[in-house]
Amino acid sequence: MIAVLKRHPAVWITISVISPLILAAIVLYGRHWVPTLDMVMTEFRVRDVGGPDTPLIGLPGRIGNFPDQGSHPGPWIFYLVAPFYRLAGSTPWGMQLASVAINTACVATIVYLGQRRYGLRGAVVFAAMAAVAVRGYGLNVLTHPWNPYFGVLLWMLALVATWFVLAGDPWMAIIVVVATNLAAQSHVPYLPSAIALNALVLGSLGWRVLLARSQHAAGPSRPMLTMLAIGGVLWLPPIAQQLGDEPGNIVRLIRHFATDQPEQPIGLRAALQLVSQHFDVAAMIKNLVTDDQAFLQRASQAGSFSLVGGAVLAVWGIAAAWSIRRRHRDLVALHAVTATMLFVGWISISRIFGKVWFYLTLWMSSAVLLAVLGIVWTIWIVVGEHRAERGAGLPSERTVVLSAAAVGCAVTVFSLTSVIGLQEPDHVRAEGVRAVVPSVVAALEQHKGTATGKQGTYIVFWQESVFPGAQGFGLLGELERRGYHVGVDATWRVPATPKRVFAPGDWDSEIHLVSGSYIDEWRTRDGEGYVEVVTYDGRTDAERVRFTDLAARVDKRLIEVGRDDLIPIVDLNILGASLVPGLPDDIVDDLGEMLDLGEPVAVFIAPSGAFLDGIARRIATEQKVSQD
């Protein structure tokens, strides 16, 4: 083992960088995590891999109109997660293990590429950059099997590989096409930049092929053809879905982003402000010390232009111009990749409409790291040349290695300490589902109400006041995990997949998860087959008081700003109220805290037809109110 480490320094360097990820996976192994909302939707699709319902497209997104919304482009992340999921006994931890494995592979490849091109110096510098990325994104992100997070280190790897293609290593095109397409298929915001990077690589290789032919020499035609072939294979599932469905997911994506945008995009000015916030290196360094999700902090700072970020962009422009004037091949290639990301990313961000969620621009952080690397490298060369002119000698490789190692070790130590506070995804709502599942299973097995154990067929409905569907989908996933024949109404055919949709009359009993003010409404129902199974409130007394105070303050402020019409919505859908455009920041912040605190959750077993009866009751109540 010692001999291997001496011969391959990239091995032990990689181990040091990924040590926080490995420790995080071990810590999470001991948790009984219950996936909710997007996480359980991911688990549904991972469960289906290899069977007749193998997914052909990605996770549903805010694309098109509910209930026929579109999905993110492709399913390959589900395919990659599935082996780890099976290896872990088809438990949710298997998806977290897959996240760690994918990100570990990205770090290992980045370090290897650095060593391959620049030797020990490259391995240490690239490891330091990867360590900053691990700290910047944070262990909660890198262990979280959510589609916007799967691509963050894949994207960093893609940028490095694109850089090396432009610098003269054509076979790196394989890494480019794989990494960019995995990221873009998982989360559509990567797609415009992925197209740009692949076009840049293909253009570079094509130019070299033409140049070689004019000189009757061999060009990089094989890497280019291999890249095209791999890209074609990666897109076979989405194309198959498009050909087999009407209108098909690819058409839905095109319509949504090109012709049927529901709102006005934020525009170039707002996009430039957000880019400048990403490049605020001073704030980023501060966040790296105090917060294990510094990149998420920068991605959420929309609305103002950062002077520090603007200055960093200006310095990067000067460094790029210097490298072009000096014809420094590797630096020119690095700056070309950064420039492509900045321009295409700026245009892409400008087309965002609606709320600018932090996860929509996480990929920009990798471009920032490359830009900073280019700036530091340029300064290093300039300083070295001035030292040489004075006879002081060039800075040694040892200095480079020690400096980069110091940075890498420091941020890795910070990452290791953040394991202490590591939480499973959406832990508040996950805890609510975890708490009620044993009682629900016991009620089903004891044939409470209309339940008949595992011989029965159950449809799961939900009415949630905090985050609609989050805990309902979680309960559906947990009951399916335990072997119950459960499904949903056709309304949820996209998020739950058509496989889990029951036609009217195809179920024996109904399971209703309700929260907040819906609980009291359900308790007024009586009759044969209605059973309240369990009620759970995980908040402390202080948190309940805090929630009540926040709710009262929100109601008061809504009246003050002339939006008292939203008060009933807050009672029934806190998330929906928080997304209403134009609300003052203090109201949105209070609603956000209410979302974090949550509300009580209850589960009822009801006879078939209870859901439709509830809809009829609500319509009758609304009609009575309107008449009064």
C-alpha positions as CSV (number, residue, x, y, z in Angstrom):
1,M,0.0,0.0,0.0
2,I,2.8,2.4,0.9
3,A,4.5,1.7,-2.4
4,V,1.4,2.4,-4.3
5,L,1.0,5.8,-2.5
6,K,4.6,6.7,-3.3
7,R,4.2,5.8,-6.9
8,H,0.7,7.5,-7.2
9,P,0.6,10.6,-5.1
10,A,-2.9,11.4,-6.6
11,V,-4.2,8.5,-4.6
12,W,-3.4,9.8,-1.1
13,I,-4.1,13.4,-2.1
14,T,-7.6,12.3,-3.3
15,I,-8.2,10.4,-0.1
16,S,-7.5,13.5,2.0
17,V,-9.9,15.6,0.0
18,I,-12.7,13.1,0.0
19,S,-12.3,12.2,3.7
20,P,-15.2,14.5,4.7
21,L,-17.5,12.8,2.2
22,I,-16.6,9.4,3.5
23,L,-17.1,10.4,7.1
24,A,-20.4,12.0,6.1
25,A,-21.6,8.7,4.5
26,I,-20.7,6.8,7.7
27,V,-22.5,9.3,9.9
28,L,-25.6,9.2,7.7
29,Y,-25.7,5.4,7.7
30,G,-26.9,5.4,11.3
31,R,-29.9,7.7,10.5
32,H,-33.3,6.4,9.5
33,W,-33.9,8.9,6.8
34,V,-37.4,9.1,5.2
35,P,-37.3,10.8,1.8
36,T,-40.0,13.4,1.0
37,L,-41.2,15.3,-2.1
38,D,-38.4,15.4,-4.7
39,M,-36.3,12.8,-2.8
40,V,-39.0,10.2,-2.7
41,M,-39.9,11.0,-6.4
42,T,-36.2,10.2,-7.1
43,E,-36.5,7.0,-5.1
44,F,-39.6,5.9,-7.1
45,R,-37.6,6.2,-10.3
46,V,-34.5,4.5,-8.9
47,R,-36.7,1.6,-7.7
48,D,-38.1,1.3,-11.2
49,V,-34.7,1.0,-13.0
50,G,-34.3,-2.3,-14.6
51,G,-38.0,-3.2,-14.9
52,P,-40.7,-2.5,-17.4
53,D,-41.2,1.0,-16.0
54,T,-37.5,2.0,-16.2
55,P,-37.5,5.9,-16.4
56,L,-36.6,7.5,-19.7
57,I,-36.6,11.1,-18.6
58,G,-35.6,13.0,-15.5
59,L,-37.4,14.3,-12.4
60,P,-40.5,16.5,-12.8
61,G,-39.7,20.2,-12.6
62,R,-41.5,23.6,-12.8
63,I,-41.9,23.0,-16.5
64,G,-45.2,23.6,-18.2
65,N,-48.6,23.3,-16.5
66,F,-49.6,21.0,-13.7
67,P,-50.7,18.2,-13.8
68,D,-49.0,17.6,-17.1
69,Q,-45.8,19.4,-16.3
70,G,-42.6,18.4,-18.0
71,S,-39.5,16.9,-16.5
72,H,-35.8,17.5,-16.6
73,P,-34.2,16.0,-19.7
74,G,-32.8,12.6,-18.9
75,P,-32.7,9.6,-16.5
76,W,-29.0,8.7,-16.3
77,I,-28.6,9.8,-12.7
78,F,-31.3,7.3,-11.8
79,Y,-29.3,4.6,-13.6
80,L,-26.1,5.5,-11.8
81,V,-27.8,5.6,-8.4
82,A,-29.6,2.3,-8.8
83,P,-26.6,-0.1,-8.2
84,F,-25.7,1.7,-4.9
85,Y,-29.4,1.7,-3.9
86,R,-29.6,-2.1,-4.4
87,L,-26.3,-2.6,-2.7
88,A,-27.6,-0.8,0.4
89,G,-30.7,-3.0,0.6
90,S,-32.9,-0.6,-1.3
91,T,-32.8,1.8,1.5
92,P,-32.7,5.6,1.2
93,W,-29.2,5.7,2.5
94,G,-28.2,3.9,-0.8
95,M,-29.1,7.1,-2.6
96,Q,-26.9,9.2,-0.3
97,L,-24.1,6.6,-0.8
98,A,-24.5,7.1,-4.5
99,S,-24.2,10.8,-4.2
100,V,-21.0,10.4,-2.2
101,A,-19.6,7.9,-4.7
102,I,-20.4,10.1,-7.7
103,N,-18.8,13.1,-6.1
104,T,-15.8,11.1,-4.9
105,A,-15.3,9.9,-8.5
106,C,-15.4,13.5,-9.7
107,V,-12.8,14.6,-7.2
108,A,-10.5,11.6,-7.9
109,T,-10.7,12.3,-11.7
110,I,-10.0,16.0,-11.2
111,V,-6.9,15.3,-9.1
112,Y,-5.8,12.6,-11.6
113,L,-6.1,15.0,-14.5
114,G,-4.0,17.6,-12.7
115,Q,-1.3,15.0,-12.1
116,R,-1.5,13.7,-15.6
117,R,-0.8,17.1,-17.1
118,Y,1.3,19.0,-14.5
119,G,2.7,16.3,-12.3
120,L,2.7,16.5,-8.5
121,R,2.2,20.3,-8.6
122,G,-0.9,19.8,-10.7
123,A,-2.3,17.1,-8.4
124,V,-1.9,19.3,-5.3
125,V,-3.3,22.4,-7.0
126,F,-6.3,20.6,-8.5
127,A,-6.9,18.9,-5.1
128,A,-6.9,22.2,-3.4
129,M,-9.5,23.5,-5.9
130,A,-11.6,20.4,-5.4
131,A,-11.3,20.8,-1.6
132,V,-12.6,24.3,-1.9
133,A,-15.5,23.0,-3.9
134,V,-16.3,20.4,-1.3
135,R,-16.3,23.0,1.4
136,G,-18.1,25.6,-0.8
137,Y,-21.0,23.3,-1.8
138,G,-21.1,21.7,1.6
139,L,-21.6,18.1,2.8
140,N,-25.4,18.6,2.9
141,V,-25.3,19.2,-0.8
142,L,-22.8,16.6,-1.8
143,T,-24.6,13.8,0.2
144,H,-28.1,15.0,-0.9
145,P,-29.5,12.9,-3.8
146,W,-31.4,15.9,-5.3
147,N,-31.2,16.5,-9.1
148,P,-29.9,20.1,-8.9
149,Y,-27.0,18.9,-6.6
150,F,-26.0,15.8,-8.6
151,G,-24.2,18.0,-11.2
152,V,-22.2,20.4,-9.2
153,L,-18.9,18.5,-9.1
154,L,-19.6,16.8,-12.5
155,W,-19.7,20.4,-13.9
156,M,-16.3,21.3,-12.3
157,L,-14.9,18.1,-13.9
158,A,-16.4,19.0,-17.2
159,L,-14.8,22.5,-17.2
160,V,-11.4,21.0,-16.4
161,A,-11.7,18.4,-19.2
162,T,-12.8,21.1,-21.7
163,W,-9.8,23.2,-20.7
164,F,-7.5,20.3,-21.4
165,V,-9.1,19.5,-24.8
166,L,-8.4,23.1,-25.9
167,A,-4.9,22.8,-24.5
168,G,-4.2,19.8,-26.8
169,D,-5.5,16.7,-25.1
170,P,-8.3,15.5,-27.5
171,W,-9.3,12.3,-25.6
172,M,-10.5,14.5,-22.7
173,A,-13.5,15.1,-24.9
174,I,-15.0,11.8,-23.6
175,I,-15.0,13.2,-20.1
176,V,-16.6,16.4,-21.4
177,V,-19.5,14.7,-23.1
178,V,-20.2,12.3,-20.2
179,A,-20.0,14.9,-17.4
180,T,-21.9,17.7,-19.2
181,N,-24.7,15.4,-20.3
182,L,-25.1,13.8,-16.9
183,A,-25.4,17.2,-15.4
184,A,-27.7,18.7,-18.1
185,Q,-30.0,15.7,-18.1
186,S,-30.3,15.8,-14.3
187,H,-31.2,19.6,-14.1
188,V,-32.1,21.7,-17.1
189,P,-30.2,24.9,-16.1
190,Y,-27.0,23.1,-17.0
191,L,-28.3,22.5,-20.6
192,P,-27.4,25.8,-22.3
193,S,-23.8,25.8,-20.9
194,A,-23.5,22.0,-21.7
195,I,-24.4,22.7,-25.3
196,A,-21.9,25.5,-25.4
197,L,-19.0,23.4,-23.9
198,N,-19.7,20.5,-26.3
199,A,-19.8,22.9,-29.2
200,L,-16.5,24.4,-28.1
201,V,-14.9,21.0,-27.9
202,L,-16.3,19.8,-31.2
203,G,-15.3,23.0,-32.9
204,S,-11.7,22.7,-31.5
205,L,-11.4,19.0,-32.6
206,G,-13.0,19.7,-36.0
207,W,-10.6,22.5,-36.7
208,R,-7.7,20.3,-35.8
209,V,-9.0,17.5,-38.1
210,L,-9.3,19.9,-41.0
211,L,-5.9,21.4,-40.3
212,A,-4.3,17.9,-40.1
213,R,-5.9,16.9,-43.4
214,S,-4.6,19.9,-45.2
215,Q,-1.2,18.9,-44.0
216,H,-1.8,15.2,-44.8
217,A,-1.4,14.2,-41.2
218,A,-3.5,12.4,-38.7
219,G,-6.0,14.5,-36.7
220,P,-8.1,13.8,-33.6
221,S,-11.0,12.3,-35.7
222,R,-11.3,9.3,-33.4
223,P,-11.8,11.3,-30.2
224,M,-14.3,13.4,-32.0
225,L,-16.3,10.5,-33.4
226,T,-16.1,8.7,-30.0
227,M,-17.5,11.8,-28.3
228,L,-20.4,12.0,-30.8
229,A,-21.2,8.3,-30.3
230,I,-21.2,8.5,-26.6
231,G,-23.4,11.6,-26.7
232,G,-25.8,9.8,-28.9
233,V,-26.0,6.8,-26.5
234,L,-26.6,9.1,-23.6
235,W,-29.6,10.7,-25.3
236,L,-31.3,7.5,-26.4
237,P,-33.7,7.3,-23.5
238,P,-35.1,10.9,-23.8
239,I,-35.4,10.4,-27.6
240,A,-37.2,7.1,-27.1
241,Q,-39.6,8.8,-24.7
242,Q,-40.1,11.7,-27.1
243,L,-40.9,9.3,-30.0
244,G,-43.3,7.2,-27.8
245,D,-45.3,10.0,-26.2
246,E,-47.3,12.9,-27.3
247,P,-46.2,15.7,-27.1
248,G,-43.1,14.2,-25.5
249,N,-40.8,15.7,-22.9
250,I,-38.3,17.3,-25.3
251,V,-41.2,19.2,-27.0
252,R,-42.5,20.2,-23.6
253,L,-39.1,21.6,-22.7
254,I,-38.8,23.5,-25.9
255,R,-42.3,25.0,-25.6
256,H,-41.8,26.0,-22.0
257,F,-38.5,27.8,-22.4
258,A,-38.8,29.1,-26.0
259,T,-42.5,29.9,-26.7
260,D,-44.7,29.5,-23.6
261,Q,-42.8,31.2,-20.8
262,P,-45.3,31.9,-18.1
263,E,-43.5,35.1,-16.9
264,Q,-41.1,37.7,-18.1
265,P,-37.4,36.6,-17.7
266,I,-35.3,38.6,-15.2
267,G,-33.2,40.1,-18.0
268,L,-29.5,40.8,-18.6
269,R,-29.1,43.4,-15.9
270,A,-30.4,41.3,-13.1
271,A,-28.3,38.3,-14.5
272,L,-25.2,40.5,-14.4
273,Q,-25.9,41.4,-10.8
274,L,-26.2,37.7,-9.9
275,V,-22.9,36.9,-11.8
276,S,-21.1,39.6,-9.9
277,Q,-22.4,38.2,-6.6
278,H,-20.9,34.8,-7.5
279,F,-17.5,36.6,-8.2
280,D,-17.5,38.4,-4.8
281,V,-14.4,36.4,-3.8
282,A,-14.0,38.3,-0.5
283,A,-17.5,37.4,0.7
284,M,-16.9,33.8,-0.6
285,I,-13.8,33.4,1.5
286,K,-15.6,34.7,4.6
287,N,-18.4,32.2,3.9
288,L,-15.9,29.4,3.5
289,V,-14.7,30.0,7.0
290,T,-18.1,30.5,8.7
291,D,-20.4,28.3,6.6
292,D,-20.1,25.0,4.9
293,Q,-22.3,26.1,2.0
294,A,-20.6,29.2,0.9
295,F,-21.5,28.7,-2.8
296,L,-25.2,28.5,-1.9
297,Q,-24.8,31.8,-0.1
298,R,-23.4,33.5,-3.2
299,A,-26.1,31.9,-5.4
300,S,-28.9,33.4,-3.4
301,Q,-27.6,37.0,-3.3
302,A,-29.6,38.4,-6.2
303,G,-30.8,42.0,-6.5
304,S,-27.6,44.1,-6.3
305,F,-24.3,44.5,-8.1
306,S,-21.2,43.5,-6.2
307,L,-18.3,45.9,-6.6
308,V,-15.9,43.3,-5.4
309,G,-17.3,40.8,-7.9
310,G,-17.1,43.4,-10.6
311,A,-13.4,44.1,-9.7
312,V,-12.6,40.4,-9.8
313,L,-14.2,40.1,-13.2
314,A,-12.1,43.1,-14.4
315,V,-8.9,41.5,-13.1
316,W,-9.8,38.2,-14.8
317,G,-10.3,40.1,-18.1
318,I,-6.8,41.7,-17.7
319,A,-5.3,38.2,-17.0
320,A,-7.0,36.7,-20.0
321,A,-5.8,39.6,-22.2
322,W,-2.2,39.1,-20.9
323,S,-2.3,35.3,-21.6
324,I,-3.5,36.0,-25.2
325,R,-0.8,38.6,-25.8
326,R,1.9,36.2,-24.4
327,R,0.3,33.2,-26.3
328,H,0.5,31.0,-23.2
329,R,-1.4,28.0,-24.5
330,D,-2.7,26.5,-21.3
331,L,-3.7,29.8,-19.9
332,V,-5.5,30.9,-23.1
333,A,-7.3,27.6,-23.1
334,L,-8.3,28.1,-19.4
335,H,-9.6,31.6,-20.1
336,A,-11.4,30.5,-23.2
337,V,-13.4,28.0,-21.1
338,T,-14.1,30.6,-18.4
339,A,-15.2,33.2,-21.0
340,T,-17.6,30.7,-22.6
341,M,-19.1,29.9,-19.2
342,L,-19.4,33.5,-18.3
343,F,-21.1,34.6,-21.5
344,V,-23.4,31.6,-22.0
345,G,-24.1,31.6,-18.2
346,W,-25.0,35.3,-18.2
347,I,-27.4,34.8,-21.1
348,S,-28.8,31.6,-19.5
349,I,-29.4,33.3,-16.2
350,S,-31.1,36.3,-17.9
351,R,-33.8,33.8,-19.2
352,I,-34.8,32.7,-15.7
353,F,-38.3,33.7,-14.9
354,G,-40.2,33.7,-11.6
355,K,-38.3,33.4,-8.3
356,V,-34.6,33.1,-8.8
357,W,-34.0,30.0,-6.6
358,F,-30.4,29.5,-5.4
359,Y,-30.1,26.1,-7.0
360,L,-30.6,27.5,-10.5
361,T,-27.1,29.0,-10.7
362,L,-24.9,26.7,-8.6
363,W,-22.9,25.7,-11.7
364,M,-21.4,29.3,-11.8
365,S,-19.2,28.6,-8.8
366,S,-17.0,26.2,-10.8
367,A,-16.4,29.0,-13.3
368,V,-15.4,31.3,-10.4
369,L,-12.9,28.7,-9.2
370,L,-11.4,28.4,-12.7
371,A,-11.3,32.2,-13.1
372,V,-9.5,32.6,-9.7
373,L,-7.0,29.8,-10.8
374,G,-6.3,31.7,-14.0
375,I,-5.8,35.0,-12.1
376,V,-3.5,33.4,-9.5
377,W,-1.5,31.5,-12.2
378,T,-1.1,34.7,-14.2
379,I,0.1,36.7,-11.2
380,W,2.5,33.9,-10.3
381,I,4.1,34.0,-13.8
382,V,4.3,37.8,-13.8
383,V,5.9,37.9,-10.3
384,G,8.3,35.2,-11.2
385,E,9.4,37.0,-14.3
386,H,10.0,40.2,-12.3
387,R,12.0,38.2,-9.8
388,A,14.0,36.7,-12.5
389,E,14.8,40.1,-14.0
390,R,16.2,41.1,-10.6
391,G,18.2,37.9,-10.4
392,A,16.1,36.6,-7.5
393,G,15.2,33.4,-9.2
394,L,11.8,31.9,-10.1
395,P,9.5,30.6,-7.4
396,S,10.2,26.9,-6.8
397,E,7.7,24.1,-7.5
398,R,8.0,23.3,-3.8
399,T,6.5,26.7,-3.0
400,V,3.6,26.0,-5.3
401,V,2.9,22.6,-3.8
402,L,3.1,23.8,-0.2
403,S,0.9,26.8,-0.8
404,A,-1.8,24.8,-2.5
405,A,-1.5,22.0,0.1
406,A,-2.0,24.6,2.9
407,V,-5.2,25.8,1.2
408,G,-6.5,22.3,0.6
409,C,-5.7,21.1,4.2
410,A,-7.3,24.2,5.8
411,V,-10.7,23.9,3.9
412,T,-10.7,20.1,4.4
413,V,-10.4,20.6,8.1
414,F,-13.3,23.0,8.0
415,S,-15.3,20.4,6.0
416,L,-14.5,17.7,8.5
417,T,-15.8,19.8,11.4
418,S,-19.1,20.4,9.5
419,V,-19.9,16.7,9.7
420,I,-21.0,17.3,13.3
421,G,-24.1,19.3,12.2
422,L,-24.9,17.2,9.2
423,Q,-28.6,16.8,8.6
424,E,-30.5,14.4,6.4
425,P,-32.5,16.3,3.6
426,D,-35.7,18.0,4.6
427,H,-35.3,16.6,8.1
428,V,-38.2,18.4,9.7
429,R,-40.9,17.0,7.3
430,A,-39.0,13.7,7.1
431,E,-39.2,13.4,10.9
432,G,-43.0,13.9,10.7
433,V,-43.4,11.0,8.3
434,R,-41.0,8.8,10.2
435,A,-43.0,9.4,13.4
436,V,-46.4,8.4,11.9
437,V,-45.4,5.4,9.8
438,P,-45.3,2.8,12.6
439,S,-48.8,3.7,13.7
440,V,-50.1,3.7,10.1
441,V,-48.7,0.2,9.5
442,A,-50.1,-1.1,12.8
443,A,-53.6,0.3,11.9
444,L,-53.4,-1.3,8.5
445,E,-52.4,-4.7,10.0
446,Q,-55.0,-4.4,12.7
447,H,-57.7,-3.8,10.0
448,K,-58.7,-0.4,11.5
449,G,-61.6,1.2,9.7
450,T,-61.7,-0.2,6.1
451,A,-58.1,-1.4,6.2
452,T,-57.4,-5.1,5.3
453,G,-53.6,-5.3,5.8
454,K,-51.4,-6.2,2.8
455,Q,-54.4,-7.8,1.0
456,G,-55.9,-4.4,0.5
457,T,-55.4,-1.7,-2.1
458,Y,-54.9,1.8,-0.8
459,I,-54.9,5.2,-2.4
460,V,-52.9,7.9,-0.6
461,F,-54.2,11.5,-0.5
462,W,-52.9,14.5,1.3
463,Q,-53.9,18.0,2.3
464,E,-50.9,19.7,3.7
465,S,-50.7,23.3,5.0
466,V,-46.9,23.7,5.0
467,F,-45.3,22.2,1.9
468,P,-48.1,20.5,-0.1
469,G,-47.3,16.9,-1.1
470,A,-44.0,16.7,0.7
471,Q,-45.1,14.4,3.5
472,G,-47.9,12.8,1.5
473,F,-45.4,11.5,-1.1
474,G,-43.1,10.5,1.8
475,L,-45.9,8.3,3.3
476,L,-46.6,6.8,-0.1
477,G,-42.9,5.9,-0.5
478,E,-42.6,4.3,3.0
479,L,-45.8,2.2,2.6
480,E,-44.6,1.0,-0.8
481,R,-41.2,0.2,0.8
482,R,-43.0,-2.1,3.3
483,G,-44.8,-4.0,0.5
484,Y,-48.3,-2.4,0.6
485,H,-50.2,-1.9,-2.6
486,V,-50.5,1.9,-2.6
487,G,-51.0,4.4,-5.3
488,V,-52.3,7.9,-6.1
489,D,-55.0,9.7,-8.0
490,A,-54.2,10.6,-11.7
491,T,-53.7,14.2,-10.6
492,W,-50.2,13.1,-9.5
493,R,-49.4,10.9,-12.5
494,V,-46.2,12.9,-13.4
495,P,-44.5,13.1,-10.0
496,A,-45.5,9.6,-8.8
497,T,-45.1,8.1,-12.2
498,P,-48.0,6.5,-14.2
499,K,-47.1,3.1,-12.6
500,R,-48.5,4.3,-9.3
501,V,-51.7,5.8,-10.5
502,F,-55.0,4.0,-9.6
503,A,-58.1,4.4,-11.7
504,P,-61.3,5.4,-9.9
505,G,-62.8,2.4,-8.1
506,D,-59.5,0.4,-8.1
507,W,-58.8,0.9,-4.4
508,D,-60.4,-0.6,-1.3
509,S,-59.6,2.1,1.2
510,E,-58.1,5.6,1.5
511,I,-55.2,6.8,3.6
512,H,-55.2,10.6,4.2
513,L,-52.3,12.6,5.5
514,V,-53.3,16.0,6.6
515,S,-51.6,18.8,8.5
516,G,-52.3,22.2,10.2
517,S,-55.8,23.5,9.9
518,Y,-56.9,20.5,7.8
519,I,-56.7,18.3,10.9
520,D,-59.7,19.9,12.6
521,E,-61.7,19.7,9.5
522,W,-61.1,15.9,9.2
523,R,-62.0,15.4,12.8
524,T,-65.5,16.6,12.1
525,R,-66.0,13.7,9.7
526,D,-67.8,10.7,11.2
527,G,-69.3,7.5,9.9
528,E,-68.3,4.0,9.3
529,G,-64.7,3.5,8.3
530,Y,-63.3,6.8,9.4
531,V,-60.4,6.4,11.8
532,E,-57.9,8.9,13.1
533,V,-54.7,6.8,13.2
534,V,-52.1,9.1,14.6
535,T,-51.3,12.8,15.2
536,Y,-47.7,14.0,15.6
537,D,-46.3,17.4,16.4
538,G,-42.5,17.4,16.6
539,R,-42.2,21.1,17.7
540,T,-41.1,22.1,21.1
541,D,-43.4,24.3,23.3
542,A,-41.1,27.3,22.4
543,E,-41.4,26.5,18.7
544,R,-45.2,26.3,18.9
545,V,-45.3,29.7,20.5
546,R,-42.9,31.1,17.9
547,F,-45.1,29.7,15.1
548,T,-48.2,31.3,16.6
549,D,-46.4,34.6,17.0
550,L,-45.1,34.5,13.4
551,A,-48.6,33.7,12.1
552,A,-50.1,36.6,13.9
553,R,-47.4,38.9,12.7
554,V,-47.8,37.8,9.1
555,D,-51.6,38.4,9.3
556,K,-51.1,41.8,10.7
557,R,-48.5,42.8,8.0
558,L,-50.7,41.4,5.3
559,I,-53.5,43.7,6.4
560,E,-51.1,46.6,6.6
561,V,-49.9,46.1,3.0
562,G,-53.4,45.5,1.7
563,R,-53.1,41.8,1.1
564,D,-55.5,40.5,3.7
565,D,-56.9,38.2,0.9
566,L,-53.8,36.0,1.5
567,I,-54.6,35.3,5.1
568,P,-56.8,32.3,4.3
569,I,-54.1,31.0,2.0
570,V,-51.5,31.2,4.7
571,D,-53.7,28.9,6.8
572,L,-53.9,26.3,4.1
573,N,-50.7,26.7,2.1
574,I,-47.7,28.5,3.7
575,L,-45.4,27.7,0.8
576,G,-47.9,29.0,-1.8
577,A,-48.3,32.2,0.2
578,S,-44.6,32.8,0.4
579,L,-44.2,32.6,-3.4
580,V,-46.8,35.3,-4.1
581,P,-44.9,38.0,-6.1
582,G,-44.5,41.5,-4.5
583,L,-44.7,40.6,-0.9
584,P,-42.4,42.6,1.4
585,D,-39.2,40.8,2.5
586,D,-40.1,40.7,6.1
587,I,-43.4,38.8,5.4
588,V,-41.5,36.3,3.1
589,D,-38.9,35.8,5.8
590,D,-41.5,35.1,8.5
591,L,-43.3,32.7,6.2
592,G,-40.0,31.0,5.5
593,E,-39.4,30.5,9.3
594,M,-43.0,29.1,9.6
595,L,-42.1,26.6,6.8
596,D,-39.0,25.6,8.8
597,L,-40.9,25.1,12.0
598,G,-43.7,23.1,10.4
599,E,-47.2,22.1,11.7
600,P,-48.7,19.0,13.3
601,V,-49.5,16.1,10.9
602,A,-52.2,13.5,11.2
603,V,-53.2,10.4,9.3
604,F,-56.7,9.1,8.8
605,I,-58.0,5.9,7.3
606,A,-61.2,6.5,5.4
607,P,-63.6,4.5,3.2
608,S,-63.4,4.6,-0.6
609,G,-65.0,7.8,-1.8
610,A,-64.0,9.9,1.2
611,F,-61.8,12.2,-0.9
612,L,-64.6,13.0,-3.4
613,D,-66.9,13.5,-0.5
614,G,-64.5,16.0,0.9
615,I,-64.3,17.9,-2.4
616,A,-68.1,18.1,-2.5
617,R,-68.2,19.4,1.1
618,R,-65.7,22.1,0.3
619,I,-67.6,23.2,-2.8
620,A,-70.8,23.4,-0.8
621,T,-69.1,25.4,1.9
622,E,-67.6,27.8,-0.6
623,Q,-71.0,28.3,-2.3
624,K,-72.6,29.0,1.0
625,V,-70.0,31.6,1.9
626,S,-70.4,33.3,-1.5
627,Q,-74.2,33.4,-1.0
628,D,-73.9,34.9,2.4
